[in-house]
Amino acid sequence: MHVRDKRAFGALSVVEEKITECDAFAAEFNFEEAQTFQMEEQVQDVENQGLSNIFKPKKYKRIAEFLKKQTGMDIAFFEHQKPFIIYQLITETLFQKDMPFALDRYLYEHAKSQGKLLTGVETFAEQMAIMEKITLEQQAKILYQTVKDFKNYRKQLKKLTRLYQEGNLQQLNKSARKGMGSLRKLLVDDRNYIMADRIAEMTARQSTFIAIGAGHLGGKSGVLRILKLKNMKVKPIKVT
């Protein structure tokens, strides 16, 4: 949902048709709202420690060399930004940039061009607040582990991509949750209940196309199951 890789854009004509049939469109957050949000204040290291102080010299050097190799960027540019920023940049190198926008933004722009009511299941501020709950120590650990075991990380993302293309939500959920470790409650489970509540409210008012990440859909605490527990009818649409 959040990448520009064309592999994420399967059955686009069917998706666009369904957007046309709806009155409103909701991505995970409203992109117009995100543009007015002061992102610089959110990505900076609030303690102002600096990456060179968060990591021990050997680890810092290893991350710096890896970042340069993967992206061509100097780690000094990110000295006072959070470790997750570098983690995201490294992750992006594993996906192609075939499309002008990530899938969620692409669908948002399509809905906007059709004059649909635009909204978000969450607010951008809420998403940023969640990221604020992940300590710098946790972020640093995740970043270094990714650099240290990049081959395995790449293998895991390839598996998730394959499961996404196959539409295998349950295995996708299981594999993604395993990779999140202790952060899955914060990043997925808690948000799923909020998302389901808001989706139920939105769709009760008007027909709404909801575009959220596939990792939120499957599993016992997934959005689809929560919606079913609310006595909502949930039916898949075959696109192949």
CORCORCOR-V390753 format. One record per residue. N is the residue number from 1. PHI is phi in radians with two decimals (* if undefined). OMEGA is omega in radians with two decimals (NA if undefined). D_CENTER is the distance of its C-alpha to the mean C-alpha in Angstrom with 2 decimals. Layout:
# CORCORCOR-V390753
N/PHI/OMEGA/D_CENTER
N/PHI/OMEGA/D_CENTER
This chain:
# CORCORCOR-V390753
1/*/-3.02/6.82
2/-1.89/-3.12/5.39
3/-2.17/3.14/8.54
4/-1.71/-3.13/12.21
5/-1.18/-3.07/13.68
6/-1.10/3.10/16.25
7/-1.13/3.12/15.79
8/-1.49/-3.01/12.83
9/-1.78/3.14/15.36
10/-1.13/3.09/17.86
11/0.95/-3.07/20.23
12/-1.07/-3.12/19.27
13/-1.10/3.11/22.73
14/-1.16/3.14/22.45
15/-1.09/3.14/19.18
16/-1.10/3.10/20.84
17/-1.10/-3.14/23.92
18/-1.20/3.07/22.24
19/-1.10/3.13/20.80
20/-1.03/-3.09/24.41
21/-1.31/-3.07/25.74
22/-1.71/3.12/23.75
23/-1.50/-3.05/24.72
24/-2.39/3.12/21.35
25/-2.34/3.11/17.70
26/-2.30/2.96/14.76
27/-1.55/3.12/11.12
28/-1.08/3.03/8.82
29/-2.54/3.14/10.85
30/-1.40/-3.07/13.91
31/-1.15/3.09/13.69
32/-1.11/3.11/17.34
33/-1.14/-3.11/16.82
34/-1.12/-3.11/14.29
35/-1.17/-3.12/17.01
36/-1.62/-3.11/19.53
37/-1.44/-3.11/17.68
38/-1.39/-3.05/19.09
39/-1.14/-3.10/16.18
40/-1.02/-3.12/18.83
41/-1.25/-3.08/19.91
42/-1.48/-3.04/16.56
43/-1.50/3.14/15.84
44/-1.28/3.10/19.45
45/-1.22/-3.03/20.82
46/-1.11/3.10/22.49
47/-1.38/3.12/25.20
48/1.03/-3.14/25.87
49/-1.30/-3.05/26.61
50/1.57/-3.10/25.33
51/-1.05/-3.11/23.64
52/-1.17/3.08/27.15
53/-1.69/3.13/28.14
54/-1.27/-3.10/25.16
55/-1.76/3.01/25.73
56/-1.20/-3.02/29.14
57/-0.87/-3.10/30.71
58/-1.15/3.13/30.34
59/-1.19/3.14/26.63
60/-1.06/3.13/26.08
61/-1.11/-3.13/28.10
62/-1.12/3.12/26.25
63/-1.15/-3.13/22.83
64/-1.05/-3.13/24.50
65/-1.16/-3.14/26.09
66/-1.19/3.13/23.02
67/-1.06/3.13/20.98
68/-1.10/-3.13/24.01
69/-1.16/-3.05/24.31
70/-1.41/-3.01/20.76
71/-2.10/-3.07/20.17
72/1.39/-3.07/23.69
73/-1.77/-3.14/22.71
74/-1.52/-3.11/24.80
75/-1.10/-3.14/23.38
76/-1.04/3.12/25.83
77/-1.11/-3.08/23.73
78/-1.86/-3.02/21.07
79/-0.89/-3.09/23.78
80/-1.92/3.03/22.89
81/-2.04/-3.02/19.12
82/-1.30/3.14/16.94
83/-0.95/-3.11/16.43
84/-1.11/3.11/12.62
85/-1.12/3.10/13.15
86/-1.19/3.10/15.13
87/-1.01/3.14/12.86
88/-1.16/3.12/10.08
89/-1.10/3.12/13.08
90/-1.13/3.13/14.42
91/-1.08/-3.12/11.43
92/-1.07/-3.14/11.53
93/-1.21/-3.13/15.18
94/-1.54/3.10/14.62
95/-2.10/3.07/13.50
96/-1.29/3.09/15.97
97/-2.08/-3.05/15.85
98/-1.31/-3.01/18.00
99/-1.80/-3.11/16.88
100/-1.18/3.13/17.36
101/-2.31/2.93/13.93
102/-1.14/-3.03/10.44
103/-0.98/-3.11/10.83
104/-1.11/3.11/9.64
105/-1.18/3.12/11.86
106/-1.05/3.14/14.49
107/-1.16/3.10/14.88
108/-1.05/-3.14/15.05
109/-1.14/3.09/17.76
110/-1.11/3.12/19.53
111/-1.11/3.13/19.77
112/-1.10/-3.13/20.97
113/-1.15/3.12/23.61
114/-1.64/3.09/24.89
115/1.30/3.14/25.38
116/-1.31/3.00/23.10
117/-1.17/-3.05/22.45
118/-1.88/3.14/18.99
119/-2.67/3.12/17.08
120/-2.39/3.09/13.88
121/-1.25/3.01/13.32
122/-2.09/2.97/12.48
123/-1.62/3.12/13.79
124/-1.11/3.12/12.17
125/-1.09/3.11/14.65
126/-1.14/3.12/13.54
127/-1.12/3.12/9.98
128/-1.16/3.13/11.93
129/-1.13/3.09/14.47
130/-1.12/3.13/12.31
131/-1.11/3.13/11.56
132/-1.14/-3.11/15.31
133/-1.36/3.10/16.18
134/-1.51/-3.04/15.15
135/-1.13/3.09/18.44
136/-1.06/3.12/19.19
137/-1.12/3.11/20.92
138/-1.14/3.13/17.96
139/-1.09/-3.14/15.82
140/-1.10/3.14/18.90
141/-1.12/-3.13/19.42
142/-1.14/3.14/16.02
143/-1.08/-3.09/16.47
144/-1.15/3.13/20.04
145/-1.10/3.11/19.52
146/-1.12/3.13/17.10
147/-1.16/-3.09/19.82
148/-1.12/-3.07/22.58
149/-2.13/-3.04/21.39
150/-1.12/-3.13/19.46
151/-1.06/3.12/21.25
152/-1.21/3.12/20.00
153/-1.10/3.10/16.37
154/-1.10/3.11/16.73
155/-1.09/3.13/18.44
156/-1.12/3.13/15.75
157/-1.17/3.08/13.10
158/-1.11/3.11/15.93
159/-1.14/3.12/16.54
160/-1.10/3.11/13.07
161/-1.11/3.13/13.43
162/-1.12/3.14/16.90
163/-1.12/3.09/16.16
164/-1.11/-3.13/13.67
165/-1.11/3.12/16.53
166/-1.36/-3.10/19.00
167/1.29/-3.11/17.32
168/-1.56/-3.02/17.90
169/-1.13/-3.07/15.62
170/-1.19/3.11/17.67
171/-1.21/3.08/17.72
172/-1.07/3.12/14.04
173/-1.07/-3.11/13.52
174/-1.10/-3.11/16.36
175/-1.22/-3.13/15.31
176/-1.15/-3.13/11.74
177/-1.10/-3.14/13.43
178/-1.09/-3.12/16.11
179/-1.31/-3.10/14.03
180/-1.47/3.14/12.58
181/1.04/-3.05/16.17
182/-1.24/-3.11/17.13
183/-1.52/-3.04/13.73
184/-1.13/3.11/12.77
185/-1.13/-3.12/14.83
186/-1.22/-3.02/13.26
187/-1.44/-3.05/9.53
188/-2.17/-2.96/10.18
189/-1.02/-3.12/13.88
190/-1.07/-3.13/14.86
191/-1.18/-3.11/12.14
192/-1.03/-3.14/13.13
193/-1.18/3.09/16.66
194/-1.14/-3.14/15.93
195/-1.04/-3.11/13.94
196/-1.08/3.11/16.83
197/-1.05/-3.09/19.42
198/-1.29/3.07/18.20
199/-1.11/3.11/17.81
200/-1.08/3.13/21.33
201/-1.16/-3.12/22.61
202/-1.09/-3.06/21.26
203/-1.27/3.07/22.60
204/-1.29/-3.12/25.85
205/-1.49/-3.07/26.51
206/-2.87/3.11/25.72
207/-1.20/-3.03/24.15
208/-2.34/3.03/20.47
209/-1.52/-3.11/17.90
210/-1.84/3.13/14.62
211/-2.10/3.10/11.41
212/-2.22/-3.11/8.53
213/-1.07/-3.09/6.30
214/-1.07/3.14/9.23
215/-1.16/3.13/8.73
216/-1.56/-2.96/9.82
217/-1.51/-3.00/12.89
218/-1.52/3.07/15.28
219/1.57/-3.11/17.38
220/-1.11/3.12/19.86
221/-1.88/3.14/17.50
222/-1.38/-3.11/15.26
223/-1.03/-3.11/15.18
224/-1.08/-3.13/17.68
225/-1.18/-3.14/20.16
226/-1.11/3.11/20.01
227/-1.11/3.09/20.80
228/-1.11/3.11/23.63
229/-1.17/3.07/24.97
230/-1.56/3.14/25.26
231/1.15/3.03/27.56
232/-1.60/3.13/25.34
233/-1.50/-3.11/25.86
234/-2.11/-3.09/22.87
235/-2.32/3.13/23.78
236/-1.28/3.06/21.96
237/-1.97/3.14/22.89
238/-1.29/-3.08/23.96
239/-2.06/3.13/22.90
240/-2.14/NA/24.91
